[in-house]
Amino acid sequence: MPKLTATFITMFKQPVASWLDSSIIARAQEQGVLKCYVESVLESLAFDHHAADDTPYGGGPGELMKIDVIAPLIHQVLGRNQKLHRDKKRVLLMDPGGLPFSQAHAKRLLHFDELIFVCGRYEGIDARIHHYVDEAISIGDYVLSSGDLAAMVIFDSVARMTEGVLGNYESCRLESHSDGRLESSQYTRPSVFQGFLVPEIFQNGNHQAIAKERLKEAAYKTKSLRPDLLLQFPLTTEEMEAVTELEQAALSYPWMKLHE
């Protein structure tokens, strides 16, 4: 049994299907960790564009995807796995007016066994779609040409936290936003490149000291670049001491170059 199933309801199958067939998502499917489906609106209508969308009541530019086309597809997908309780399935509408997506949101979606992404196109979907979904999600304050991209972003974020998807599961725990902190700087060989050096502490093999240094820098970097995160995840006493120490030391980190 897969640990996570995802279905994408979208106008055109090819863009999402191509992405699902690549990289870590494809490997996780081959290993049986993920199971993914793409339901094309056009294929369900025998490629009749005129049956998929219509002009909005009251006038306005563009075309809206029709509710009597999308709702049956949602019901069809929900009924596919009768053994899985409805409470373990989550229907997600990609919507610029939805709740802002975050790492905490991704972790919450991990509690579901099946995610169903409803992806609009053109001017969107008939507003009655909100009666058929569990929540609406936005990935940012901008508008995309389709919900496909947003759905892929969200699924990638959730899938990579599913055990067995990443080669090293521990790596996702240390990434930016995993605990309200930005990830500290990381380096690899060569130790010197065009005059830029890897800090000595990362080359001495003392993993305990390295881990401590990374935690200190993560707190400092978060306070410097994303102080808004500290409203929800305040610095601990130890972190405040570390930040003060680093500020007084006036150390230079690569990320500072972009914020001078």
BELCORWO-V65812 format. One record per residue. RES is the residue in one letter. OMEGA is omega in whole degrees, -180 to 180 (* if undefined). D_FIRST is the distance of its C-alpha to the first C-alpha in Angstrom with 1 decimal. Layout:
BEGIN
((RES;OMEGA;D_FIRST) (RES;OMEGA;D_FIRST))
END
This chain:
BEGIN
((M;177;0.0) (P;177;3.8) (K;180;6.5) (L;177;8.7) (T;178;9.5) (A;175;13.2) (T;179;15.7) (F;175;19.3) (I;-172;22.1) (T;-178;25.1) (M;-177;28.3) (F;-174;27.8) (K;-167;24.6) (Q;-176;25.8) (P;-179;26.2) (V;-178;22.6) (A;179;21.1) (S;179;23.3) (W;-180;22.2) (L;-179;18.5) (D;-178;19.4) (S;169;21.1) (S;-172;21.1) (I;179;18.3) (I;178;16.2) (A;-179;16.3) (R;180;15.6) (A;176;12.5) (Q;179;11.2) (E;-179;12.4) (Q;178;10.6) (G;179;7.1) (V;178;7.7) (L;172;8.8) (K;-174;8.9) (C;177;12.6) (Y;171;15.0) (V;178;18.8) (E;-179;20.9) (S;177;24.5) (V;-178;27.2) (L;179;29.7) (E;179;27.7) (S;-179;27.3) (L;-178;31.1) (A;175;31.9) (F;177;32.9) (D;-178;35.7) (H;-175;36.3) (H;179;38.9) (A;-175;36.4) (A;-176;34.0) (D;-179;36.6) (D;179;40.0) (T;-178;42.9) (P;171;42.7) (Y;179;45.0) (G;178;48.0) (G;-179;47.9) (G;-177;46.6) (P;171;45.4) (G;-178;42.4) (E;177;39.9) (L;173;37.2) (M;-171;33.9) (K;-179;34.3) (I;-178;32.5) (D;175;32.5) (V;-176;30.4) (I;-176;27.8) (A;178;27.3) (P;178;26.2) (L;177;23.6) (I;179;22.2) (H;179;22.2) (Q;-180;20.6) (V;179;17.6) (L;-178;17.4) (G;-174;17.5) (R;-179;14.8) (N;-177;11.9) (Q;-179;14.2) (K;-179;11.8) (L;-177;11.4) (H;-178;14.8) (R;-179;17.1) (D;180;17.8) (K;177;14.4) (K;-179;15.2) (R;180;18.0) (V;-172;20.4) (L;177;22.3) (L;175;25.7) (M;-168;27.1) (D;178;30.6) (P;179;33.5) (G;-179;34.6) (G;178;31.3) (L;179;30.7) (P;-180;31.0) (F;-179;27.7) (S;178;27.7) (Q;177;25.6) (A;177;25.7) (H;179;24.3) (A;179;21.4) (K;179;20.7) (R;-180;20.9) (L;177;18.3) (L;-178;15.8) (H;180;15.8) (F;-180;14.0) (D;179;10.4) (E;176;11.9) (L;-179;15.2) (I;-176;17.5) (F;177;20.5) (V;-172;23.7) (C;179;26.0) (G;177;29.7) (R;-177;32.4) (Y;179;36.2) (E;180;37.6) (G;-177;34.3) (I;173;33.1) (D;-173;35.2) (A;180;35.3) (R;176;34.0) (I;-179;30.5) (H;177;30.5) (H;-173;30.3) (Y;180;26.8) (V;-180;25.1) (D;178;24.2) (E;177;25.9) (A;-175;27.7) (I;174;27.5) (S;176;30.0) (I;177;29.7) (G;-177;33.5) (D;177;36.9) (Y;-176;37.2) (V;178;36.3) (L;179;34.1) (S;176;34.6) (S;178;31.1) (G;-178;28.1) (D;-177;25.9) (L;179;27.1) (A;180;26.5) (A;180;22.9) (M;177;22.2) (V;-177;23.9) (I;-179;22.0) (F;178;18.5) (D;-179;19.6) (S;-180;20.9) (V;-176;17.7) (A;-175;15.3) (R;175;17.5) (M;178;17.3) (T;-176;13.5) (E;-180;13.4) (G;-180;12.8) (V;177;14.2) (L;178;17.8) (G;178;19.3) (N;-175;21.1) (Y;-179;19.2) (E;-175;22.7) (S;-178;24.2) (C;180;22.7) (R;-175;24.3) (L;-174;27.7) (E;177;27.8) (S;176;30.2) (H;-178;29.6) (S;178;26.9) (D;-180;29.5) (G;179;32.2) (R;172;33.8) (L;-178;34.2) (E;179;33.2) (S;-179;36.2) (S;176;37.6) (Q;-175;36.1) (Y;173;38.0) (T;-178;37.8) (R;4;40.4) (P;-178;43.2) (S;176;44.7) (V;177;47.5) (F;180;47.3) (Q;177;50.3) (G;178;51.6) (F;-173;48.3) (L;168;47.4) (V;180;44.2) (P;-176;45.3) (E;-176;46.5) (I;-179;44.2) (F;-177;41.1) (Q;-174;42.8) (N;176;44.0) (G;179;40.7) (N;-173;41.0) (H;178;37.4) (Q;179;38.4) (A;179;41.1) (I;180;38.9) (A;179;36.3) (K;179;39.1) (E;179;40.6) (R;179;37.4) (L;179;37.1) (K;-179;40.8) (E;180;40.5) (A;178;37.4) (A;-180;39.5) (Y;-179;42.5) (K;180;40.7) (T;179;39.0) (K;-177;42.4) (S;-172;44.1) (L;-176;41.8) (R;180;39.7) (P;178;41.8) (D;180;40.1) (L;-177;37.0) (L;176;39.2) (L;180;39.8) (Q;-179;36.3) (F;-176;35.9) (P;176;39.5) (L;173;40.6) (T;178;40.9) (T;179;44.3) (E;180;43.3) (E;179;42.1) (M;178;45.3) (E;180;47.3) (A;180;45.4) (V;178;45.9) (T;179;49.6) (E;-178;49.9) (L;178;48.3) (E;-179;50.4) (Q;180;53.6) (A;180;52.7) (A;178;52.4) (L;179;49.8) (S;177;48.6) (Y;-179;45.0) (P;-177;43.9) (W;180;42.4) (M;-177;45.8) (K;-178;47.2) (L;-175;45.6) (H;179;47.0) (E;*;50.6))
END
